[in-house]
Structure formats: C-alpha cells, structure tokens
Amino acid sequence: MSGPIQLPPPPPLRQRSVGDILGDAFRLYGKHWLMLVQVVAVVVVPLTLIQYLITDQLAEDVVVRRGPAGTTIEIASDGNLGAAALTALVIAIVSLLVTLVLLGAIAWSVAGILVGREPSVSDSYRFGATRIWSILLVSVLSALAIIGGFILLVIPGFIILTHLVCSIPALVVEGKRGRAALSRSWRLVRGRGWPVFGALVVTGILTGLVSSVLTAPVSEGWFAQGLLASLASVITTPFTALVVGLLYFDLRVRKESLDVMTLDRELRAAAP
C-alpha cells in the first residue's frame, strides 16, 4: 500500500480574510479535486443510491385513499411494508456510522493538504475508522447543543453552530475528545464569530446552488434522483470541508501564531 503523496512545501500559514479563505478553498479544490472527490464518492454514491431505492420501495408499499371529510388514510398494500421499514432503519444506522468515518477521513485529508501532504484515500479512511466513536460523541454533543439553541428563539442556534464549527478539526488535528473538542472550538471562534458565520453562509449558498442545479433536472426515477443527489454531495462536501479546515487554521494562526512545522508535528502525532 503506497504512503501519502509528497507535495512541494506549502506556503507559511497566514491570516486570511473571508474572501481569502473562500478563494484558497477553490484553489485547493482545483489542485486536489481527484483525491477529495474519491474520498467522498467511495461511500456517498452507494449509500445514497441504496437510500433512494429503499424510499422508493416504501412508497410502493403504501396505498393512499381518500377517507371521510377529506381526510387521507394510508393503508399498506401488502405485508412488505414492515420489512422495508426495518431495512430502511438498518441502512440509516449503517449510513450514520459510515458518514462519521467520512467526516474523519475528509478532515484528515484537508489537514494533510494544508501541510503539503496528500493522504491516500485508504489512509484517510483508516484515520476516520479509528476515530469513529470520538467523532460520534462530538457530533452528538454538537447536534444537541445546536438543536437546543434553535429551540431558544433560533438565533442562539446560529451562534452555537458558528462557535462549534471547528470541533471536528480540533478532534482530528489536536486529538480533543468530547466536550474538550467543543470547548476548544468555542474558544477559537470567540471574538471572530461574524467572519466565521459569514464564511459559512456564503459556503452554504454556493453549495446549495450547486446541489439545486444538479438535482433539478430529474423529478422521477429513484436511480436518476439518487445518482444526481450523490453527485451533488460528492462535489460540495470537499469544498465545505476545505472552508471549515481553513477557518480552523486561520483562527489558530491569529490566536496562537500556528506555523507549518507545529501543524506537521501535530498531524504526525495524530496519525493512526
């Protein structure tokens, strides 16, 4: 099995504006798109197609009839509905676990790119697999905090979402676990909330537009819908990961004068 691809020495880490972060994300995407797309596609394409197939099967197992007073009654047409629902649940659990591995893999790939190394797809997934339970814990804690914030008049949800965006990079690069990863992200973002939020909003708009363009042409047929949905995810996920990674490193440069040598040592220590 081949090791990481050695690239030319990266430029010194520097402070970046929101425009610089987005521009560098596009530049790095263009330079490393093949590896990044492979990391995402290897799991997203088959899982998305399976999910669309199960959804289609569930729809076929239901007959919709109009009842009294205009109410709608859904009646299973045969006994396969329960089996299809159980299969969908199993697929959802598997998808969750694989997605957690993907989060670790793509974060590890991005971190490697920023220090001048391009990890292989297998190395990236090996890292994600070894950190799956830590990623699960951080993801659950972040989700609970963000959902709680949205329940509290919405605005706190955006504040929490913004301040916890660096939790996964902190886990991947620094080995922070559980609440320590969340606290680390919060401290890094504190005082830079508006620029971070602005970068996330622009990234969300750009990726949303790409997804809408790719998924709009097809409205019927589970295979075509699933294929286009997976293609949209394969294209947009690496860009989002690059933006988040660049935000994380920019915050550390600003607050801790992070340099490439220190980052490289941290990644070597974090390697599985």
C-alpha positions as CSV (number, residue, x, y, z in Angstrom):
1,M,0.0,0.0,0.0
2,S,1.5,3.3,-1.0
3,G,2.0,6.1,1.5
4,P,1.0,9.7,1.3
5,I,1.9,11.6,-1.8
6,Q,4.7,14.1,-1.0
7,L,3.9,17.6,-2.4
8,P,6.1,20.7,-2.6
9,P,6.5,22.6,0.8
10,P,3.4,24.6,1.5
11,P,3.5,28.4,1.9
12,P,3.7,29.7,5.5
13,L,0.4,29.8,7.3
14,R,-1.1,33.3,7.4
15,Q,-4.1,35.2,8.5
16,R,-6.9,35.1,5.9
17,S,-9.9,37.2,5.3
18,V,-13.2,35.5,4.4
19,G,-12.5,36.2,0.7
20,D,-9.1,34.7,1.1
21,I,-10.5,31.5,2.7
22,L,-13.1,31.0,0.0
23,G,-10.5,31.7,-2.7
24,D,-8.0,29.3,-1.2
25,A,-10.7,26.7,-0.8
26,F,-11.4,26.9,-4.6
27,R,-7.7,26.8,-5.4
28,L,-7.0,23.8,-3.2
29,Y,-10.1,22.1,-4.5
30,G,-8.9,22.6,-8.1
31,K,-5.4,21.2,-7.2
32,H,-6.5,18.2,-5.2
33,W,-10.0,17.5,-6.5
34,L,-9.4,13.9,-7.6
35,M,-8.3,12.7,-4.2
36,L,-11.0,14.7,-2.4
37,V,-13.8,13.5,-4.7
38,Q,-12.7,9.9,-4.3
39,V,-12.7,10.1,-0.5
40,V,-16.4,11.2,-0.6
41,A,-17.6,9.2,-3.6
42,V,-16.5,5.8,-2.3
43,V,-19.2,5.9,0.4
44,V,-21.7,8.6,-0.6
45,V,-22.6,7.2,-4.0
46,P,-23.6,3.6,-3.0
47,L,-25.2,4.7,0.3
48,T,-27.3,7.4,-1.5
49,L,-28.5,5.0,-4.2
50,I,-29.5,2.4,-1.5
51,Q,-31.4,5.1,0.4
52,Y,-33.3,6.2,-2.6
53,L,-34.1,2.6,-3.5
54,I,-35.5,1.9,0.0
55,T,-37.5,5.1,-0.1
56,D,-38.9,4.0,-3.5
57,Q,-39.8,0.6,-2.1
58,L,-41.6,2.1,0.9
59,A,-43.6,4.3,-1.4
60,E,-44.7,1.3,-3.5
61,D,-45.9,-0.5,-0.3
62,V,-48.3,2.2,0.6
63,V,-51.8,2.9,-0.9
64,V,-53.2,6.4,-0.3
65,R,-57.0,6.6,-0.1
66,R,-59.3,9.5,0.5
67,G,-61.5,9.0,3.6
68,P,-64.5,10.8,5.0
69,A,-64.4,14.5,5.4
70,G,-61.5,14.8,3.1
71,T,-59.0,13.1,5.4
72,T,-56.2,11.0,4.0
73,I,-55.8,7.4,5.1
74,E,-52.6,5.4,4.3
75,I,-53.0,1.7,4.1
76,A,-50.2,-0.8,3.4
77,S,-50.9,-2.6,0.2
78,D,-49.2,-5.8,1.4
79,G,-47.1,-7.3,4.2
80,N,-43.8,-6.0,2.9
81,L,-44.1,-2.6,4.5
82,G,-42.7,-3.7,7.8
83,A,-39.7,-5.4,6.2
84,A,-39.0,-2.4,4.1
85,A,-39.2,-0.1,7.1
86,L,-36.8,-2.3,9.0
87,T,-34.4,-2.4,6.1
88,A,-34.5,1.4,5.9
89,L,-33.7,1.6,9.6
90,V,-30.7,-0.6,9.3
91,I,-29.5,1.3,6.2
92,A,-29.9,4.6,8.2
93,I,-27.8,3.3,11.0
94,V,-25.1,2.0,8.7
95,S,-25.2,5.3,6.8
96,L,-24.7,7.2,10.1
97,L,-21.6,5.2,11.0
98,V,-20.1,5.4,7.6
99,T,-20.8,9.2,7.5
100,L,-18.9,9.5,10.8
101,V,-15.9,7.8,9.2
102,L,-16.2,10.1,6.2
103,L,-16.2,13.1,8.5
104,G,-12.9,12.0,9.9
105,A,-11.5,11.0,6.6
106,I,-12.2,14.2,4.8
107,A,-11.0,16.3,7.8
108,W,-7.7,14.3,7.8
109,S,-7.3,14.8,4.0
110,V,-7.8,18.5,4.3
111,A,-5.3,18.9,7.1
112,G,-2.7,16.9,5.2
113,I,-3.2,19.0,2.1
114,L,-2.6,22.2,4.1
115,V,0.8,21.0,5.3
116,G,1.9,19.8,1.9
117,R,0.9,16.1,2.1
118,E,-1.9,14.5,0.1
119,P,-3.0,11.4,2.1
120,S,-4.3,8.4,0.1
121,V,-7.9,7.5,0.2
122,S,-7.1,4.4,2.3
123,D,-5.0,6.4,4.8
124,S,-7.8,8.9,5.2
125,Y,-10.4,6.2,5.9
126,R,-8.1,4.4,8.2
127,F,-7.9,7.5,10.3
128,G,-11.7,8.1,10.1
129,A,-12.3,4.5,11.2
130,T,-10.0,4.8,14.2
131,R,-11.8,7.9,15.4
132,I,-15.4,6.9,14.7
133,W,-16.6,6.8,18.3
134,S,-14.9,10.1,19.2
135,I,-16.5,11.7,16.1
136,L,-19.8,10.2,17.1
137,L,-19.6,11.7,20.6
138,V,-18.6,15.2,19.3
139,S,-21.3,15.1,16.6
140,V,-24.0,14.1,19.1
141,L,-22.9,16.8,21.6
142,S,-22.7,19.4,18.9
143,A,-26.2,18.5,17.5
144,L,-27.8,18.6,20.9
145,A,-26.3,22.0,21.6
146,I,-27.3,23.4,18.2
147,I,-30.9,22.0,18.4
148,G,-31.2,23.4,21.9
149,G,-30.1,26.8,20.6
150,F,-32.6,26.7,17.8
151,I,-35.4,25.9,20.3
152,L,-34.4,29.0,22.2
153,L,-35.7,31.5,19.6
154,V,-33.5,30.4,16.7
155,I,-30.7,33.0,16.9
156,P,-28.8,31.1,19.7
157,G,-28.8,28.1,17.4
158,F,-26.8,30.0,14.7
159,I,-24.5,31.3,17.4
160,I,-23.8,27.8,18.7
161,L,-23.5,26.4,15.2
162,T,-20.9,29.0,14.4
163,H,-18.9,28.5,17.6
164,L,-18.8,24.7,17.3
165,V,-17.8,24.5,13.6
166,C,-14.2,23.8,14.5
167,S,-15.0,20.8,16.8
168,I,-14.1,18.1,14.2
169,P,-10.9,19.7,13.1
170,A,-9.9,20.1,16.8
171,L,-10.6,16.4,17.3
172,V,-8.7,15.4,14.1
173,V,-5.6,17.6,14.5
174,E,-5.3,18.0,18.2
175,G,-6.9,14.8,19.5
176,K,-9.5,16.7,21.5
177,R,-12.3,14.4,22.6
178,G,-16.0,15.0,23.6
179,R,-16.6,18.3,25.4
180,A,-13.0,19.2,25.1
181,A,-13.4,19.5,21.3
182,L,-16.4,21.6,21.7
183,S,-14.7,23.9,24.2
184,R,-11.7,24.2,22.0
185,S,-13.8,25.2,19.0
186,W,-15.7,27.8,21.1
187,R,-12.5,29.4,22.4
188,L,-11.0,29.6,18.9
189,V,-14.1,31.2,17.3
190,R,-14.8,33.6,20.2
191,G,-14.2,37.1,19.0
192,R,-14.3,36.0,15.4
193,G,-17.9,34.9,15.2
194,W,-19.1,37.2,12.4
195,P,-16.3,36.4,9.9
196,V,-16.8,32.7,10.6
197,F,-20.5,32.9,10.3
198,G,-20.2,34.9,7.0
199,A,-17.9,32.3,5.5
200,L,-20.3,29.5,6.5
201,V,-23.3,31.4,5.0
202,V,-21.5,32.0,1.7
203,T,-20.4,28.4,1.6
204,G,-23.9,27.2,2.3
205,I,-25.3,29.4,-0.5
206,L,-22.7,28.2,-3.0
207,T,-23.1,24.5,-2.2
208,G,-26.9,24.9,-2.1
209,L,-26.9,26.4,-5.6
210,V,-24.7,23.6,-7.0
211,S,-26.9,21.0,-5.4
212,S,-30.1,22.6,-6.8
213,V,-28.7,22.8,-10.3
214,L,-27.6,19.2,-10.3
215,T,-30.8,17.7,-8.8
216,A,-33.3,19.9,-10.6
217,P,-33.3,18.1,-14.0
218,V,-34.8,14.8,-12.7
219,S,-38.1,14.5,-10.7
220,E,-38.9,10.9,-11.2
221,G,-37.0,7.6,-11.1
222,W,-35.2,6.6,-7.9
223,F,-31.9,5.7,-9.6
224,A,-31.5,9.0,-11.5
225,Q,-32.6,11.0,-8.4
226,G,-30.1,9.1,-6.2
227,L,-27.3,9.4,-8.7
228,L,-27.7,13.2,-9.1
229,A,-28.1,13.7,-5.3
230,S,-24.9,11.7,-4.6
231,L,-23.1,13.6,-7.4
232,A,-24.1,16.9,-5.7
233,S,-22.8,15.7,-2.3
234,V,-19.6,14.4,-3.8
235,I,-18.9,17.8,-5.4
236,T,-20.0,20.0,-2.5
237,T,-18.7,18.1,0.6
238,P,-15.0,18.6,-0.1
239,F,-15.4,22.3,-0.6
240,T,-17.3,22.7,2.7
241,A,-14.6,20.7,4.5
242,L,-11.9,22.8,3.0
243,V,-13.6,26.0,4.1
244,V,-14.0,24.6,7.7
245,G,-10.4,23.5,7.8
246,L,-9.1,26.8,6.6
247,L,-11.3,28.6,9.2
248,Y,-9.8,26.4,11.9
249,F,-6.2,27.0,10.9
250,D,-6.8,30.7,10.3
251,L,-8.1,31.0,13.9
252,R,-5.1,29.2,15.3
253,V,-2.7,31.4,13.3
254,R,-4.4,34.5,14.6
255,K,-4.6,33.5,18.2
256,E,-1.6,31.1,18.6
257,S,0.7,32.0,15.7
258,L,0.4,28.5,14.4
259,D,3.1,27.5,11.9
260,V,3.5,24.7,9.4
261,M,6.2,22.9,11.4
262,T,3.9,22.8,14.5
263,L,0.9,21.6,12.5
264,D,3.0,18.9,10.8
265,R,4.2,17.6,14.2
266,E,0.6,17.5,15.5
267,L,-0.6,15.6,12.4
268,R,2.3,13.1,12.8
269,A,1.3,12.6,16.4
270,A,-2.4,12.2,15.5
271,A,-1.7,9.6,12.7
272,P,-3.2,6.2,13.4
